[in-house]
Amino acid sequence: MPVPGKIIHVSGFLTVGILLLVILLSVQGFISFKRRSKNKNKAETPDWSIPTLDAYADSTSFFHNWDPAAKIGSLFPYCFLIISLKSPFWCAIALIVSIFSIFFSNIAWQRGLRRLAAMSGFLLMFLLIVPFSSPARQGETVLIFPLLQSLPFHLSGFLLALTIVLKAFAIALMIEPMLGTSSLPLTLQGFSRLGLPQAIIQMILLTHRYIFVFQQEIIRMYLSMRVRGFTARTDLATMRTMGNFLGMLFISSFDRTQKVYEAMLCRGYHGIYPTFALPQTRIRDLAKSGLWILLGILLLVLDRVVPVLPL
Amino acid sequence: MHISDGVLSVTISVATYALTLAGTALSVKKVRDESLPKIAVVTSAFFVASLIHLPLGPTSVHLLMPGIVGALLGPAAFLSITVGLFLQSILFQFGGLTALGANAIMMGVPALTCGFLFKWIRGSSRMSNTLAGALVGGLGTIFAAVLLAVFLFTSGEDFLGVAKFALVAHIPVVIIEAAVSAFTISFIYRVKPEMLDWKNF
């Protein structure tokens, strides 16, 4: 059985402090949740807004002036280099690189924050569970909280969870400079030039176009349910209503498919959308890509050679 | 639950990406060329449906719908789910871009399995279709949760606790998913039963 190297008994005073902090944060979260649901009732429909990925595509920056194919071709492998990192320190450096990238891409930082908020629940699960459930390692530091003697807090588990959070944040923030700095058709054309089949590209474009149509449709359908007195609850009646609601949505989407396809044929569709802009990869774009890949490799080498705070 | 970046090991991320690309290529081959725009339109409807949250006590859950997607799209389900998850990842950050392969397999494989299971057991009465809908709705979610647990566990033994928690957290979702799927399939059976025959694609 592995023996911990250092056992720290956390004092009752500190534990109460941590508990108070957690309670305060939960209360604040609950209040803001309540406030939001109050606003939701006022708005009659829940928040079904869909962000526009390329809202900032018309600006100009280091990332905007980078050919999409070269940009994706280097930033996408860079993301895989980031997930290969092991030490929390170098993951934090990667996160700083991402924060600077958002800053230099002239994209509102709130967009980055929204991405981080979207995955906070999933990552919180790791931060709360992994330190208590990770297996004991020889010579590691263990924290024992009062009343939780049988559930030691493994510092190595906490560092692992922290590494995951840092990597997830670093990559999520890179999505904005990678995919939000060119218009969606140009970005997808970049994917196509990297070898993704045209059929898939066309599907993504069309799906993206129609989610906004169906978004309007569900808002309209939901409003008509609300004026008939519908309120969502945790009961069978709500599930029946929502089941019918989804059934109607899918039926109208199936009905629409034929009409959409025929309308596309009438406008000369023959399997691909014509594109008017054909960006070319210049030496400058390739130089940027090379630099970025080098940065990723440098982070990986430093992570392996100088593993600060290794697990 | 969508797996975010940084959780899976590089090996699992790359391997699942390769499998997803192969699955998508196979799915594209299986459907007729003229069906691709149609599948795209239906995918948009599934995408929007996944935005809807149902209340569950003090919190709320959104529907995963692998069972319904499989029952309605059959062999095209994998393609539809991969495209939908790609858009969810880049628009909302629901699921990491490097974990897209794992997320697509986690939802796509249950959808395909449930699709064929639904076709096999649905029978010809409204009751049997409703029951088959409930079964594939629930089973699809269970299958997705098990795959999530497997992906987490194979990425490191540290994640065993999270894998167990994720499995338990899916139990209420399974019940809601089964009930809503039953009502949805029952509604479609009454209004437009030919949609359950996969003939559109």
Boltz contact constraints between the chains, C-beta under 6 A:
constraints:
  - contact:
      token1: [A, 48]
      token2: [B, 51]
      max_distance: 6.0
  - contact:
      token1: [A, 51]
      token2: [B, 91]
      max_distance: 6.0
  - contact:
      token1: [A, 53]
      token2: [B, 91]
      max_distance: 6.0
  - contact:
      token1: [A, 79]
      token2: [B, 98]
      max_distance: 6.0
  - contact:
      token1: [A, 80]
      token2: [B, 98]
      max_distance: 6.0
  - contact:
      token1: [A, 83]
      token2: [B, 6]
      max_distance: 6.0
  - contact:
      token1: [A, 83]
      token2: [B, 10]
      max_distance: 6.0
  - contact:
      token1: [A, 83]
      token2: [B, 98]
      max_distance: 6.0
  - contact:
      token1: [A, 84]
      token2: [B, 10]
      max_distance: 6.0
  - contact:
      token1: [A, 115]
      token2: [B, 93]
      max_distance: 6.0
  - contact:
      token1: [A, 118]
      token2: [B, 92]
      max_distance: 6.0
  - contact:
      token1: [A, 118]
      token2: [B, 93]
      max_distance: 6.0
  - contact:
      token1: [A, 119]
      token2: [B, 4]
      max_distance: 6.0
  - contact:
      token1: [A, 119]
      token2: [B, 93]
      max_distance: 6.0
  - contact:
      token1: [A, 122]
      token2: [B, 4]
      max_distance: 6.0
  - contact:
      token1: [A, 126]
      token2: [B, 162]
      max_distance: 6.0
  - contact:
      token1: [A, 129]
      token2: [B, 161]
      max_distance: 6.0
  - contact:
      token1: [A, 129]
      token2: [B, 162]
      max_distance: 6.0
  - contact:
      token1: [A, 129]
      token2: [B, 165]
      max_distance: 6.0
  - contact:
      token1: [A, 130]
      token2: [B, 158]
      max_distance: 6.0
  - contact:
      token1: [A, 133]
      token2: [B, 161]
      max_distance: 6.0
  - contact:
      token1: [A, 134]
      token2: [B, 158]
      max_distance: 6.0
  - contact:
      token1: [A, 135]
      token2: [B, 157]
      max_distance: 6.0
  - contact:
      token1: [A, 157]
      token2: [B, 158]
      max_distance: 6.0
  - contact:
      token1: [A, 160]
      token2: [B, 158]
      max_distance: 6.0
  - contact:
      token1: [A, 164]
      token2: [B, 6]
      max_distance: 6.0
  - contact:
      token1: [A, 164]
      token2: [B, 7]
      max_distance: 6.0
  - contact:
      token1: [A, 167]
      token2: [B, 6]
      max_distance: 6.0
  - contact:
      token1: [A, 168]
      token2: [B, 4]
      max_distance: 6.0
  - contact:
      token1: [A, 168]
      token2: [B, 5]
      max_distance: 6.0
  - contact:
      token1: [A, 168]
      token2: [B, 6]
      max_distance: 6.0
  - contact:
      token1: [A, 171]
      token2: [B, 5]
      max_distance: 6.0
  - contact:
      token1: [A, 172]
      token2: [B, 93]
      max_distance: 6.0
  - contact:
      token1: [A, 179]
      token2: [B, 90]
      max_distance: 6.0
  - contact:
      token1: [A, 199]
      token2: [B, 28]
      max_distance: 6.0
  - contact:
      token1: [A, 199]
      token2: [B, 36]
      max_distance: 6.0
  - contact:
      token1: [A, 203]
      token2: [B, 36]
      max_distance: 6.0
  - contact:
      token1: [A, 203]
      token2: [B, 40]
      max_distance: 6.0
  - contact:
      token1: [A, 203]
      token2: [B, 83]
      max_distance: 6.0
  - contact:
      token1: [A, 204]
      token2: [B, 83]
      max_distance: 6.0
  - contact:
      token1: [A, 206]
      token2: [B, 37]
      max_distance: 6.0
  - contact:
      token1: [A, 206]
      token2: [B, 40]
      max_distance: 6.0
  - contact:
      token1: [A, 207]
      token2: [B, 40]
      max_distance: 6.0
  - contact:
      token1: [A, 207]
      token2: [B, 43]
      max_distance: 6.0
  - contact:
      token1: [A, 207]
      token2: [B, 44]
      max_distance: 6.0
  - contact:
      token1: [A, 207]
      token2: [B, 83]
      max_distance: 6.0
  - contact:
      token1: [A, 210]
      token2: [B, 41]
      max_distance: 6.0
  - contact:
      token1: [A, 210]
      token2: [B, 44]
      max_distance: 6.0
  - contact:
      token1: [A, 211]
      token2: [B, 44]
      max_distance: 6.0
  - contact:
      token1: [A, 211]
      token2: [B, 47]
      max_distance: 6.0
  - contact:
      token1: [A, 211]
      token2: [B, 48]
      max_distance: 6.0
  - contact:
      token1: [A, 214]
      token2: [B, 44]
      max_distance: 6.0
  - contact:
      token1: [A, 214]
      token2: [B, 45]
      max_distance: 6.0
  - contact:
      token1: [A, 214]
      token2: [B, 48]
      max_distance: 6.0
  - contact:
      token1: [A, 215]
      token2: [B, 48]
      max_distance: 6.0
  - contact:
      token1: [A, 218]
      token2: [B, 48]
      max_distance: 6.0
  - contact:
      token1: [A, 232]
      token2: [B, 55]
      max_distance: 6.0
  - contact:
      token1: [A, 234]
      token2: [B, 55]
      max_distance: 6.0
  - contact:
      token1: [A, 234]
      token2: [B, 56]
      max_distance: 6.0
  - contact:
      token1: [A, 234]
      token2: [B, 57]
      max_distance: 6.0
  - contact:
      token1: [A, 239]
      token2: [B, 179]
      max_distance: 6.0
  - contact:
      token1: [A, 239]
      token2: [B, 180]
      max_distance: 6.0
  - contact:
      token1: [A, 240]
      token2: [B, 183]
      max_distance: 6.0
  - contact:
      token1: [A, 242]
      token2: [B, 180]
      max_distance: 6.0
  - contact:
      token1: [A, 243]
      token2: [B, 180]
      max_distance: 6.0
  - contact:
      token1: [A, 243]
      token2: [B, 183]
      max_distance: 6.0
  - contact:
      token1: [A, 243]
      token2: [B, 184]
      max_distance: 6.0
  - contact:
      token1: [A, 244]
      token2: [B, 187]
      max_distance: 6.0
  - contact:
      token1: [A, 246]
      token2: [B, 49]
      max_distance: 6.0
  - contact:
      token1: [A, 246]
      token2: [B, 184]
      max_distance: 6.0
  - contact:
      token1: [A, 247]
      token2: [B, 184]
      max_distance: 6.0
  - contact:
      token1: [A, 247]
      token2: [B, 187]
      max_distance: 6.0
  - contact:
      token1: [A, 247]
      token2: [B, 188]
      max_distance: 6.0
  - contact:
      token1: [A, 249]
      token2: [B, 45]
      max_distance: 6.0
  - contact:
      token1: [A, 249]
      token2: [B, 49]
      max_distance: 6.0
  - contact:
      token1: [A, 250]
      token2: [B, 45]
      max_distance: 6.0
  - contact:
      token1: [A, 251]
      token2: [B, 191]
      max_distance: 6.0
  - contact:
      token1: [A, 251]
      token2: [B, 192]
      max_distance: 6.0
  - contact:
      token1: [A, 253]
      token2: [B, 41]
      max_distance: 6.0
  - contact:
      token1: [A, 253]
      token2: [B, 42]
      max_distance: 6.0
  - contact:
      token1: [A, 253]
      token2: [B, 45]
      max_distance: 6.0
  - contact:
      token1: [A, 254]
      token2: [B, 195]
      max_distance: 6.0
  - contact:
      token1: [A, 256]
      token2: [B, 41]
      max_distance: 6.0
  - contact:
      token1: [A, 257]
      token2: [B, 38]
      max_distance: 6.0
  - contact:
      token1: [A, 257]
      token2: [B, 41]
      max_distance: 6.0
  - contact:
      token1: [A, 260]
      token2: [B, 41]
      max_distance: 6.0
  - contact:
      token1: [A, 261]
      token2: [B, 37]
      max_distance: 6.0
  - contact:
      token1: [A, 261]
      token2: [B, 38]
      max_distance: 6.0
